Amino acid sequence: MIMDFRQENSWSKSSRQMFALGSWLAFTAVGLGAFGAHGLQDYFKEHTALQPVYQTAVEYQFYHSLALLAAAWAAGNWQQRRACWAGRCFVFGISIFCGSLYLLCLTGMRWLGAITPIGGVAFMAGWLLLALSARHTTTTELNKS
């Protein structure tokens, strides 16, 4: 299916904002990955156990930035509130899961690892809500996209 991008945009403001945020978070994931690989290279030589933790944070931020783009697309095309909530869960998950891992790596505050699973649960909720938004979309709504 070839998409005609000249069509009038029917996406809501919140869907467009969600898409922009997903793009920004993917951009920053690439930057944080490069910073970890180059700028923190000496730091990780001294703290070898933290490098995989940092890498996990970068990877999950990138994956869920792409998931946020998918949620924005679903919210914009299917007009599904579940897709909007999925996007919120992905943003919350990135903030808590990835944010706590970044802070743990850079500050050494191990207690941050205790809140990381909260972000993981938010990721799981986001994926479930995204699946439900597709499942509960009518055939008419699918034909519009």
N, C-alpha and C positions, 0 to 999 in steps of 0.2 A: 504494500500500500504506500503510495507516494503522498506525503503530506504537503498541502499548499499552505505555506506560512503567511501568505498574503491575506488569508481569511481574517475576518474581524475577530479580535481576541475577546473571548467570553470569560476569561479567567477573572476571578475576583481579585481584589487588591491583596487579600491575605494569601491567596495561592501564589501570586507573583512575588510577594515578600518571602514566602517560604522557599520558593525556587531560588531567589537571590541569596538567602541565607545559606541554603545548601551549597550553592556555588562558592560562596565565601568560605564556608567551613572546609570544603574540598581544597580550595586554594591554600588555606592556612595549614591543612594537613600535609600538603606537599612541602610547604615552607618549613614546618616543624620537623618533617622527616629529613630534609636536607640539613637543618640546623643540628639535629641529633647525629647525623652521619659525619658532619664536618666540624661544626662548632663545638660539639661536646665530645669529640673523639678522645681528647686527653682525659677528660672527666670520667668517661666510661672505661678507660684503661685502669683507673684507680678503683672504680666502682663497677666491676664487671657484671655483678648480679643485677644491676639496674638497667643495663642496656636492653635486654629482652622485654622488660616491663615498659620502657619508653617506646620500643618498637610496637608493642601491643597497643598502646594508646594511639599511636599514629595510624596503625592499620584500622582499628575500630572507628577512629574519627573519619577516616576516608570512606570506609564501607558505609557508614551510617550517614555521611554527607550525601552519598549517592542514593541511599534509601530516602533521604529527605527530598531529593529531587523527584524520586518516584512518587512520594506522597503528595508533593505539590502538583505533579502532573495528574494524579488521580483526583485530587480535590478540585482542580481546575476543569477537568473534562467530565467527571462523573458527578460533580456536585455532592460529594459524600462527606458528611461530617466526620465519619470514622476516619477518613483519609487525613483530615485536618488534625484529628487527635493523634493519629499515627505520627504525623510530623512533629507535633508537640512532644510526644514520647521520645522521638529520635533526638531532638534538641536537648531535652532533659537528660537523656542517656549520655550524649556526648559531653555535656557539662559535668555530670557527676562521675561517670565511668572514666572517661579520658582525662578530665580535669584532675581527678584525684590521683590518677596514675602519673600524670605529668608532675604534679606537686610532690608526690611521694619520691619520684626520681630526683627532683631538683633540691628538695629540702631534707630528705631523709626521714621525714615524719611518717613512721610506719603505721600509725593509727589511721592514716588516710585509706589504707587498704581495707579497713572495715566498712567504709561507705561505698567502695567500688561496686559491690554486688547490687546495690540499689540502682545504679545506672544500667547494669546488665539486665535487671528485671524490666526497666523502662524500655530497653532495646527490644526485648522479647514481646512486651505489650505492643510496641509500635508495629512489629512484624505481624502480630496477630490482627491488629486493627486494620492494617493495610490489606491483609488477606480477606478479612470480613467485608471491607469496602468493595473489593472486587466481587466477592460472592453475592453481595446484596445489591449489586448494580443491575438495573433492568436491561433487557436487550435493546430497548430504545436508546438508553444512555450510552451503551457500548457502540451502537451504530453511529452516534454523533461524533465519537472520537475516532 
